[in-house]
Amino acid sequence: MARRRRNPYTRAAAFVAGIVVLTGPVLTTGAAAALGDTGHLAAPADIAKWVVDMDAAKLGELLANGQVTSVQLVKAYQARIDAYEQAYADQPGVNAVIRRDHTAVADAARLDAERRKGRVRGPLHGIPILIKDNYDTHDLPTTNGSLALRHWRTADDAEQVARLRAAGAVIVAKTNLHEFASGVETISSLGGQTRNPYDQTRNPGGSSGGTGAGIAAGFGAAGLGSDTCGSIRSPAAHNSLVGLRPSQGLSSRDGIAPLSYTQDTGGPLAKSVTDIALILDATAGYDPDDPSTKASIGRIPRTYTTALDDTALVNARIGVFTDYLSTSGPAQATTALVRAATQDMASQGATIVDVPAQPALMSAVDASWVFVDEMERDLNRYLAAPGSRFPRSLARLEPPSDIVTLADIVTSGQVTPTVLQRLKERLGTSTGPQDAYHQRLARRLEAQQLLHKLMKDHDLDALVYPAVSQQAAPIGQPQVGLRICALAANTGFPAMTIPAGFTPDGMPVGVELLGRPFSEPTLLGLGFDYQQATNHRRPPASTPPLN
């Protein structure tokens, strides 16, 4: 897609002083003036605990009330990266960060100064966040986790990054991912293996595992991931977080390195459903550089926070998608937690309906995978974006010699071996015969129609099932139970993962709610009610508050 310089004043930035939502009163000019550049109003021990326990909404209240500054928060998160990113004590380290943003403190100081002058951009003003390293950042490399692209620079920010900056968010770091988003365990040639902070011998999910593990470990308050098939929801499930794969067309993918244009989405991971709503307020909406977002026009509320209702489950109809409830031994703990989640939803007033097996829908979903067909085409378009900077030696490896292509990356060999093999297999698929590809797109349309019919026939507000059917696997072993991701990914329907508790091994499990296209307000309400009633999330023991 064509790239452009973005207007820094977006809908997110239009949240001016006096209309901050859900974050307490805006700090008045007089009160803000009494707050020094470094704050000193909160004890360091308090801040050290806040950044582990609190979501972005709660931190926003502290900022608004003058109890902490953005500089203090950024430094607290940086201290945790210093302490827990690499090996420490008896732990190998979380290894979630590819590159820190060394302007973060200066950016936070500038936002603190704005607050003292009475200008508050909105509820994310001064909130430190993490960005998956397949989102463009004009001031930092965008590597896709690959040594081959370690020097790749883009002309501007990805649209969602630009909107978050305009809303006042501070980027602390860019995070590791399964290289080129082509896997689920989050290992890359540039970033290495990211580890799950709930058990550092296990994987954190993927491909957005660096963002997931980083938020769980307290390296940032919230963050962005991308989801082609489960890449937001799997890390959310494995790290006791909330993660949203939005409706196709709700939020711009412009500036996110693609795996599959017709299947990719970009969205938030956070500790709470409230934070998901705040990030959507800043990022969702039409972007001419992503034509799919035209579908969002007229379908986005003034603010998603109005959906956060702790009675949303009353009279809701939730369908249990039994095709995804495994009874195998390794999946029993997860299945039991999902069943318990439905009982909790029923206790909150929902009607729970077991949906019978759906062989026709499952067949259509399983027959509509297209990322293998699309990756070379879509990645090459992204790599050819005007203004991109890269080593000419990389571009000259394969013709044409003036731009980088997937073929150049494969020839370089600077890719983790398992991903390199996948990339080799995808070479030529976008330029070869397309009949099979178009058949898969047709099966996708069939899957969408069947899913719409299923929800209509049972009068459902949402479907429920496990985000991943088994707990995070030990590093080096394959992660099982991820094909569940396809129901949302291969239809474009939105799906949100919420913490559902822990297995006997102490590993987090996520329950997933799927709704009709652009039903994010419904999903947020249901998820908020469930999270408020159960409060399953707890921080990982391996990364405790710093003294």
PyMOL commands that set and color helices and strands:
alter all, ss='L'
color gray80, all
select helices_A, chain A and resi 12-14+29-33+44-53+56-64+70-84+104-116+147-149+159-166+179-181+209-217+233-238+273-283+291-296+304-307+322-324+329-347+359-366+371-383+392-395+406-412+417-426+435-457+483-489+520-534
alter helices_A, ss='H'
color red, helices_A
select strands_A, chain A and resi 97-100+128-132+170-175+187-188+192-193+222-227+242-245+265-270+317-321+351-355+462-466+495-502+508-514
alter strands_A, ss='S'
color yellow, strands_A
deselect
rebuild
show_as cartoon
